[in-house]
Amino acid sequence: MPSHTCAYCDRHSNMTRRWAAYTAPQEGGRRHLQAAFICDFCTRASIGASPVRSGEKLDYPDSATDQRKDEDWSWLPRSGIAPDFPDVPETIAHAAKEAHETSSINAHMAAILMARTVVEASAKHHGVTKGDLYKKIDNLKDLNLIRPGIAEAAHEIRHLGNEMAHGDLEDNPNGDDAADVLQLMDQLLNELFQGPALVAKMRARRNAK
């Protein structure tokens, strides 16, 4: 049986198949196996779908003999997936996790807007409160809180986030855009919070010897 992070209980659980059937041809003649699953932990139902493989017999889909792997399935409802940010202030970490979670369910514009929020909140946390976000990012650099390369990363987040915030939606961002923005956001959080916290931990451990 496949395992999956349940969208309801947020646990990575085995999913027990209760019903399955093949769909009619879709997407240029492709069929899919669709199935109803029950989470072994919370017992709530999710729908899984997987493309029919070459040579697969379209008879009754037997879960006992099905050789599909976890990555072969796509799921509804989707489960938001996000890394942890243990050394980032709670409110900022929550916003960063939400950016990742929304991106993982293909809400790319929302993810980019939230990443922009994380940049501004991070600046304010460090006492940089005057001016627009452009000036805040440059002030972080001038105060040597971030390196020039990280400042450029923050400006890229600001630029794309501003397009979303100001209603410039002619060129909707795709998954690659959101993934790049989130990678840059994570670099900024590492520069401002995670990296300094790790240095402090190592220094404390060294001094305790």
Phi, psi and chi 1 to 4 in degrees:
 res  aa     phi    psi   chi1   chi2   chi3   chi4
   1 MET       -  148.5   67.1 -179.0   68.3      -
   2 PRO   -75.9  158.6   28.4  -34.6      -      -
   3 SER  -117.3  153.7   60.6      -      -      -
   4 HIS  -162.9  149.5  165.8   63.6      -      -
   5 THR   -78.1  109.1  -59.8      -      -      -
   6 CYS   -64.4  132.6  176.8      -      -      -
   7 ALA   -70.2  -16.6      -      -      -      -
   8 TYR   -93.5  -49.6  -60.6  106.1      -      -
   9 CYS  -101.5   -5.9   65.8      -      -      -
  10 ASP    61.8   28.0 -158.5   31.2      -      -
  11 ARG  -111.7  145.0  -69.9  175.6  177.8  -92.6
  12 HIS   -80.5  107.8 -166.5   81.6      -      -
  13 SER  -129.8  156.1  173.5      -      -      -
  14 ASN   -67.4  142.7  -71.9  -32.7      -      -
  15 MET  -114.7  116.2  -52.2  -63.8  -76.8      -
  16 THR   -89.4  124.6  -61.9      -      -      -
  17 ARG   -77.3  131.9 -171.6 -169.8  -61.7 -176.2
  18 ARG  -113.1  -22.6  -66.3  -65.8  176.7   85.0
  19 TRP  -158.5  147.0  170.5   89.1      -      -
  20 ALA  -155.5  151.8      -      -      -      -
  21 ALA  -159.9  156.6      -      -      -      -
  22 TYR   -88.4  139.9  -69.6  102.7      -      -
  23 THR   -81.8  167.0   65.8      -      -      -
  24 ALA   -68.7  161.5      -      -      -      -
  25 PRO   -53.8  134.3  -25.4   35.3      -      -
  26 GLN  -137.2  161.6  -61.8  175.5    3.6      -
  27 GLU    50.9   62.8  -59.2  176.3    7.6      -
  28 GLY    73.9   31.1      -      -      -      -
  29 GLY   100.8   -2.3      -      -      -      -
  30 ARG   -80.6  138.2  -63.9 -166.3   73.5 -177.5
  31 ARG  -100.9  159.0  -70.5  178.7  178.4  -93.1
  32 HIS  -128.2  149.9  -76.7   69.2      -      -
  33 LEU   -91.8  122.8  174.8   64.2      -      -
  34 GLN  -116.9  144.8   59.7 -177.2    5.5      -
  35 ALA  -149.6  149.8      -      -      -      -
  36 ALA   -96.4  130.8      -      -      -      -
  37 PHE  -122.6  152.6  -67.8   87.1      -      -
  38 ILE  -114.7  128.0  -61.1  -63.2      -      -
  39 CYS   -65.7  127.7  170.4      -      -      -
  40 ASP   -66.6  -18.4  -76.2    2.0      -      -
  41 PHE   -90.7  -53.1 -175.3   82.5      -      -
  42 CYS  -104.5   -8.4   72.1      -      -      -
  43 THR    66.8   14.9   71.4      -      -      -
  44 ARG   -87.2  156.5  -62.5 -171.1   69.4  174.4
  45 ALA   -95.1  141.6      -      -      -      -
  46 SER  -131.0  159.4  -62.7      -      -      -
  47 ILE  -108.4  129.3  -60.9  -63.0      -      -
  48 GLY  -113.4  146.8      -      -      -      -
  49 ALA  -137.3  143.4      -      -      -      -
  50 SER  -146.3  134.7  175.9      -      -      -
  51 PRO   -61.5  144.2  -19.4   31.6      -      -
  52 VAL   -69.5  133.5  169.3      -      -      -
  53 ARG   -87.5  158.2  -62.8  164.9  -63.4 -177.9
  54 SER   -59.3  129.2  176.1      -      -      -
  55 GLY    83.3    0.3      -      -      -      -
  56 GLU   -71.7  132.6 -178.2  173.7  -13.6      -
  57 LYS   -78.2  129.6  -66.2 -177.8  178.6  179.0
  58 LEU   -91.1   53.2  -58.8 -177.5      -      -
  59 ASP   -99.7 -161.7   52.0    9.1      -      -
  60 TYR   -62.3  124.6 -179.6   76.3      -      -
  61 PRO   -74.2  105.0   25.1  -31.3      -      -
  62 ASP   -91.4  118.0 -178.3    4.4      -      -
  63 SER   -65.3  -26.0   60.4      -      -      -
  64 ALA   -69.9  -29.4      -      -      -      -
  65 THR  -107.8   -2.8   58.6      -      -      -
  66 ASP   -68.9  126.8 -170.6   -1.2      -      -
  67 GLN  -100.5   13.4  -61.6  -61.0  -50.4      -
  68 ARG   -63.4  145.8  -75.0  176.1  172.3   79.8
  69 LYS   -95.3  168.7  -60.1  177.8 -178.7  178.5
  70 ASP   -55.9  -41.4  -70.4   -7.0      -      -
  71 GLU   -72.9   -9.4   57.7  -92.5   24.1      -
  72 ASP   -77.8  -14.2  -65.5  -29.7      -      -
  73 TRP  -100.1  142.8  -67.3   96.0      -      -
  74 SER  -114.1  150.3   57.7      -      -      -
  75 TRP  -127.8  147.5  -62.7   90.6      -      -
  76 LEU  -132.3  134.6  -71.2  174.2      -      -
  77 PRO   -68.6  153.4   27.2  -35.1      -      -
  78 ARG   -73.0  150.1  -64.2 -172.4  178.4   99.0
  79 SER  -105.3  126.9  173.3      -      -      -
  80 GLY   -69.9  132.1      -      -      -      -
  81 ILE  -121.2  132.2  -59.4  171.9      -      -
  82 ALA  -150.9  147.8      -      -      -      -
  83 PRO   -75.1  166.0   28.7  -35.0      -      -
  84 ASP   -90.8  151.8  -70.6  -37.4      -      -
  85 PHE  -128.4   74.1  -60.6   94.3      -      -
  86 PRO   -65.2  -25.3   24.2  -34.6      -      -
  87 ASP  -105.7   12.7  -63.5  -49.2      -      -
  88 VAL  -100.5  140.0  175.6      -      -      -
  89 PRO   -50.1  143.9  -27.9   34.9      -      -
  90 GLU   -54.7  -45.4 -177.1  177.5   -3.2      -
  91 THR   -66.5  -38.3   53.9      -      -      -
  92 ILE   -72.5  -40.5  -61.3  174.1      -      -
  93 ALA   -61.2  -39.4      -      -      -      -
  94 HIS   -61.9  -43.4  178.6   79.6      -      -
  95 ALA   -66.0  -39.2      -      -      -      -
  96 ALA   -65.4  -42.1      -      -      -      -
  97 LYS   -63.3  -39.9  -73.7  174.8   66.3   68.1
  98 GLU   -64.3  -36.0 -171.5  167.4  -52.1      -
  99 ALA   -61.0  -44.6      -      -      -      -
 100 HIS   -66.8  -41.6  -82.8  -81.0      -      -
 101 GLU   -63.5  -43.0  -72.4  168.5   -8.3      -
 102 THR   -67.5  -35.1   53.0      -      -      -
 103 SER   -65.7  -36.8  178.8      -      -      -
 104 SER   -68.3  -18.1   74.8      -      -      -
 105 ILE  -107.9   22.0   60.0  171.6      -      -
 106 ASN    69.6   22.4  -60.2  -35.0      -      -
 107 ALA   -92.4   73.6      -      -      -      -
 108 HIS   -69.4  -40.7  -54.4  -50.0      -      -
 109 MET   -63.6  -42.1  -72.8 -169.2  -70.0      -
 110 ALA   -63.1  -38.7      -      -      -      -
 111 ALA   -63.3  -42.3      -      -      -      -
 112 ILE   -68.1  -42.0  -68.9  168.5      -      -
 113 LEU   -61.2  -41.0  -80.9  168.2      -      -
 114 MET   -68.3  -35.5 -169.9   55.5   67.1      -
 115 ALA   -63.4  -40.0      -      -      -      -
 116 ARG   -61.7  -40.4 -175.3 -165.6 -177.5  -77.2
 117 THR   -60.2  -39.5  -62.0      -      -      -
 118 VAL   -62.8  -41.6  166.7      -      -      -
 119 VAL   -60.4  -48.6  174.3      -      -      -
 120 GLU   -67.1  -41.3 -172.6  139.9   20.0      -
 121 ALA   -63.6  -36.3      -      -      -      -
 122 SER   -66.1  -39.7  -63.2      -      -      -
 123 ALA   -63.4  -45.9      -      -      -      -
 124 LYS   -63.7  -35.8  -69.9  179.1  177.6  178.9
 125 HIS   -60.7  -30.5  179.7   84.2      -      -
 126 HIS   -94.3   17.1  -75.7   81.8      -      -
 127 GLY    82.6    9.1      -      -      -      -
 128 VAL   -96.1   99.0  178.5      -      -      -
 129 THR  -123.0  -10.9   59.3      -      -      -
 130 LYS   -93.5  145.6  -65.7 -177.6  179.2  179.9
 131 GLY    84.4  177.9      -      -      -      -
 132 ASP   -79.0 -179.1   57.1   14.8      -      -
 133 LEU   -64.7  -33.7 -175.0   54.0      -      -
 134 TYR   -55.9  -48.5 -177.2   97.3      -      -
 135 LYS   -69.4  -36.5  -67.8  179.4  179.7  178.0
 136 LYS   -61.5  -43.3  -70.8 -175.7  177.8   76.0
 137 ILE   -63.1  -45.0  -67.1  170.0      -      -
 138 ASP   -65.1  -33.8  -78.4   -8.0      -      -
 139 ASN   -66.7  -38.9  -74.9  -18.8      -      -
 140 LEU   -58.2  -40.4  -73.8  172.6      -      -
 141 LYS   -67.8  -45.3  179.6 -177.0   65.8  175.1
 142 ASP   -64.0  -29.3  -66.1  -19.5      -      -
 143 LEU   -84.3    4.4  -68.1  169.0      -      -
 144 ASN    61.4   27.2  -67.2  -40.9      -      -
 145 LEU   -83.4  -25.4  -67.6  170.2      -      -
 146 ILE  -137.0  152.3   57.9  175.0      -      -
 147 ARG   -78.2  161.3  -68.0  166.9  -69.4  169.5
 148 PRO   -55.3  -39.0  -28.0   35.8      -      -
 149 GLY   -64.4  -36.8      -      -      -      -
 150 ILE   -71.3  -34.5  -60.6  -61.8      -      -
 151 ALA   -61.3  -41.2      -      -      -      -
 152 GLU   -63.5  -38.3  -70.4  -59.7  -44.7      -
 153 ALA   -61.8  -43.7      -      -      -      -
 154 ALA   -64.1  -36.4      -      -      -      -
 155 HIS   -66.6  -34.6  -81.8  -55.3      -      -
 156 GLU   -64.8  -40.4  -73.1  -58.8  -46.2      -
 157 ILE   -62.9  -44.6  -61.2  171.5      -      -
 158 ARG   -59.8  -44.0  174.1 -169.8   59.0   81.0
 159 HIS   -61.8  -50.7  178.2   73.7      -      -
 160 LEU   -71.3  -36.7 -164.6   51.4      -      -
 161 GLY   -64.6  -36.2      -      -      -      -
 162 ASN   -63.4  -37.9  -79.0   -9.4      -      -
 163 GLU   -60.2  -42.6  -69.4 -176.0   -1.7      -
 164 MET   -67.5  -44.6  -57.1  -62.4  101.5      -
 165 ALA   -66.1  -32.0      -      -      -      -
 166 HIS   -95.1    8.6  -62.9  156.6      -      -
 167 GLY    79.0   18.6      -      -      -      -
 168 ASP   -86.9   85.3  -61.5  -33.9      -      -
 169 LEU  -109.1   13.9  -54.7  178.8      -      -
 170 GLU   -61.6  -40.2  -71.7   77.7   10.4      -
 171 ASP  -108.6   89.0  -64.3  -38.2      -      -
 172 ASN   -65.5  136.5  -73.0  -22.7      -      -
 173 PRO   -68.5  149.9   27.2  -35.0      -      -
 174 ASN  -109.0 -173.1   57.1   30.1      -      -
 175 GLY   -62.1  -35.9      -      -      -      -
 176 ASP   -65.8  -40.5  -69.8  -23.1      -      -
 177 ASP   -59.7  -48.5  -63.7  -36.6      -      -
 178 ALA   -64.6  -41.3      -      -      -      -
 179 ALA   -62.5  -40.7      -      -      -      -
 180 ASP   -65.4  -43.7  -70.3  -16.1      -      -
 181 VAL   -61.5  -42.7  163.8      -      -      -
 182 LEU   -68.4  -34.2  -66.0 -179.1      -      -
 183 GLN   -64.6  -41.4 -175.8  175.7   -6.7      -
 184 LEU   -67.1  -39.2  -63.6  179.2      -      -
 185 MET   -59.8  -43.4  179.6 -168.4   73.7      -
 186 ASP   -63.7  -36.3  -68.6   -8.9      -      -
 187 GLN   -63.8  -41.1  -69.5  178.6    9.9      -
 188 LEU   -63.4  -44.2  176.7   70.9      -      -
 189 LEU   -64.1  -35.7  -66.5  176.9      -      -
 190 ASN   -65.9  -39.6 -173.7   66.7      -      -
 191 GLU   -66.6  -42.3 -176.4   90.9  -18.7      -
 192 LEU   -87.6  -28.3  -73.0  172.6      -      -
 193 PHE  -129.4  -57.0  -58.3  106.4      -      -
 194 GLN   -65.5  -46.4  -52.3  -92.7   80.9      -
 195 GLY   -61.6  -52.4      -      -      -      -
 196 PRO   -59.0  -36.8  -28.0   36.3      -      -
 197 ALA   -65.3  -39.0      -      -      -      -
 198 LEU   -66.3  -42.0  178.6   57.9      -      -
 199 VAL   -60.1  -44.0  170.2      -      -      -
 200 ALA   -62.4  -40.2      -      -      -      -
 201 LYS   -64.4  -43.9  -70.1  175.5 -175.1  176.6
 202 MET   -65.3  -40.2  -66.5  177.6   65.9      -
 203 ARG   -64.9  -42.7 -177.4 -178.4  -64.5  117.6
 204 ALA   -63.5  -40.4      -      -      -      -
 205 ARG   -66.4  -39.5 -170.7  163.3   57.6 -117.0
 206 ARG   -66.2  -42.3  173.8  168.9   50.3   81.9
 207 ASN   -70.3  -22.7  -67.9  -23.8      -      -
 208 ALA   -78.6  -11.5      -      -      -      -
 209 LYS   -78.1      -  -67.2 -179.4  179.4  179.1
